[in-house]
Amino acid sequence: MKMRFQGVAASFMVAGAVFAGQAMAQSATAPVTVENAWVRAPVTGQKATGAFMRMTAKEDQRLVRAESPVAGVTEVHEMVMEGNVMRMHAISGLDLPAGKPVELKPGSYHVMLMDLKKPLEKGSSIPLTLVFQDPKGAQSQLQLQVPVTDQPATTGAHSMKSGHSH
């Protein structure tokens, strides 16, 4: 019995250290801060949706990719007016100038989640990984847990379950 308790306690200590390390990595060394991230709750039967947020880079960065296990395809998109028609298309990357907030919002830049593997329930959250590249070509990842909702997030930053890795 004592061994089992020590094993459980050790597991909690390791998990706590990993969580604390991820939170510290995000706040201390992550190249990009993400605020007010949210995913639009899709209507029943809809196989695609968008993720939106505000990103601020400490130094020049470029958002080059996004990934999520809930979607068959995850892309960075832009919506633009062509004549009188709003068109959406994938882009190879999105520049994040140092210190300037860049908004991903409906009708503009966003992360598109397509070929959803299961319904996304309002009130749940999904994992989303953002991949950034600095001017020298070095890449870093930011892992988020993003809430699924029908309206924009208005307070707070990304989930504390965020992590950072190279």
C-alpha positions in Angstrom: 0.0 0.0 0.0 2.8 2.4 0.9 4.5 1.7 -2.5 1.4 2.4 -4.4 0.9 5.8 -2.6 4.6 6.7 -3.3 4.1 5.9 -7.0 1.0 8.0 -7.2 2.6 10.8 -5.3 5.7 10.6 -7.6 3.4 10.7 -10.7 1.7 13.8 -9.4 5.0 15.5 -8.7 6.3 14.7 -12.2 3.1 15.9 -13.8 3.3 19.1 -11.7 6.8 19.7 -12.7 6.0 19.2 -16.4 3.0 21.5 -16.1 5.0 24.1 -14.3 7.7 23.8 -16.9 5.3 24.3 -19.7 3.7 27.3 -18.1 7.1 28.8 -17.4 8.3 28.1 -21.0 5.3 29.8 -22.4 5.7 32.9 -20.2 9.5 33.1 -20.2 10.7 31.9 -23.5 7.9 31.4 -26.0 8.5 33.5 -29.1 4.8 34.3 -29.4 2.0 35.2 -26.9 -1.5 34.1 -27.8 -4.6 35.8 -26.3 -8.3 35.3 -26.6 -8.1 32.1 -28.6 -11.4 30.4 -29.6 -12.8 28.0 -32.1 -16.2 28.6 -33.6 -18.7 25.9 -32.6 -19.8 24.3 -35.9 -23.4 23.7 -36.7 -24.6 20.1 -36.7 -23.2 18.3 -39.7 -20.6 21.0 -40.5 -17.2 19.5 -41.3 -15.2 22.7 -41.0 -14.7 25.6 -38.7 -12.2 28.4 -37.8 -9.9 29.2 -34.9 -9.3 32.8 -34.0 -6.9 34.6 -31.7 -4.5 37.5 -31.1 -0.8 36.8 -31.5 2.1 39.0 -30.4 5.7 38.0 -31.2 8.6 39.1 -29.0 10.8 39.1 -32.1 9.9 38.8 -35.8 8.3 35.4 -36.4 6.1 33.8 -39.1 3.2 31.5 -38.4 4.0 28.7 -40.9 1.6 25.9 -39.9 -1.1 24.8 -37.6 -2.0 21.3 -36.5 -4.9 19.7 -34.6 -5.8 16.0 -34.2 -9.5 16.9 -34.4 -9.2 17.8 -38.1 -8.0 16.0 -41.2 -6.7 19.2 -42.6 -5.5 22.3 -40.7 -4.4 25.4 -42.6 -3.7 29.1 -42.1 -6.2 31.0 -44.2 -6.9 34.5 -45.4 -10.2 36.0 -46.6 -10.0 38.8 -49.1 -12.4 40.7 -51.3 -12.0 40.0 -55.0 -14.4 42.4 -56.7 -17.7 42.0 -54.8 -16.9 38.4 -53.7 -15.2 37.4 -50.4 -12.8 34.6 -51.1 -10.9 32.4 -48.7 -7.6 30.6 -49.4 -4.7 28.9 -47.7 -1.5 30.9 -47.3 2.1 29.7 -46.8 2.6 31.8 -43.7 1.6 34.9 -41.8 4.2 37.4 -40.7 4.2 38.4 -37.0 6.3 41.6 -36.7 8.0 42.0 -33.3 5.7 43.6 -30.7 2.7 44.2 -33.1 -0.4 42.2 -32.3 -1.8 40.3 -35.2 -5.5 39.4 -35.1 -6.9 36.1 -36.5 -10.6 36.9 -36.7 -13.7 36.1 -38.7 -13.5 37.6 -42.2 -9.7 37.9 -42.1 -6.8 35.7 -41.2 -7.8 32.5 -39.3 -6.8 28.9 -38.8 -9.1 26.6 -40.8 -10.0 23.2 -39.4 -11.4 21.0 -42.1 -12.6 17.4 -42.4 -13.5 17.4 -38.7 -13.1 13.9 -37.3 -15.9 14.3 -34.8 -18.4 17.0 -33.8 -16.9 19.8 -31.7 -19.1 20.5 -28.8 -19.7 24.0 -27.5 -18.1 24.3 -24.1 -15.3 21.7 -24.8 -11.8 22.6 -25.9 -9.5 21.2 -28.6 -5.7 20.9 -28.9 -4.1 23.2 -31.4 -0.4 23.4 -32.2 0.9 26.6 -33.9 4.3 26.3 -35.6 6.4 29.5 -36.0 9.6 30.2 -37.8 12.1 32.9 -37.0 14.1 34.9 -39.7 17.0 32.4 -39.4 14.7 29.4 -40.2 14.5 28.0 -36.7 11.0 26.6 -35.9 9.2 26.5 -32.6 5.8 25.1 -31.5 3.2 26.5 -29.2 0.6 24.0 -28.0 -2.8 25.3 -26.9 -6.1 24.0 -25.6 -8.6 26.3 -27.3 -12.2 26.6 -26.2 -15.1 25.8 -28.6 -17.7 28.5 -28.4 -20.1 30.5 -30.6 -18.6 33.9 -29.8 -15.2 35.4 -29.5 -13.2 35.1 -26.3 -13.0 38.5 -24.6 -10.8 38.0 -21.6 -7.6 36.2 -20.5 -4.9 34.5 -22.5 -4.6 31.0 -23.9 -5.1 28.0 -21.7 -2.6 27.2 -19.0 -2.2 23.8 -20.7 -0.1 25.6 -23.3 3.4 24.3 -23.9 6.4 25.3 -25.9 9.0 23.2 -27.7 11.6 23.5 -30.4 
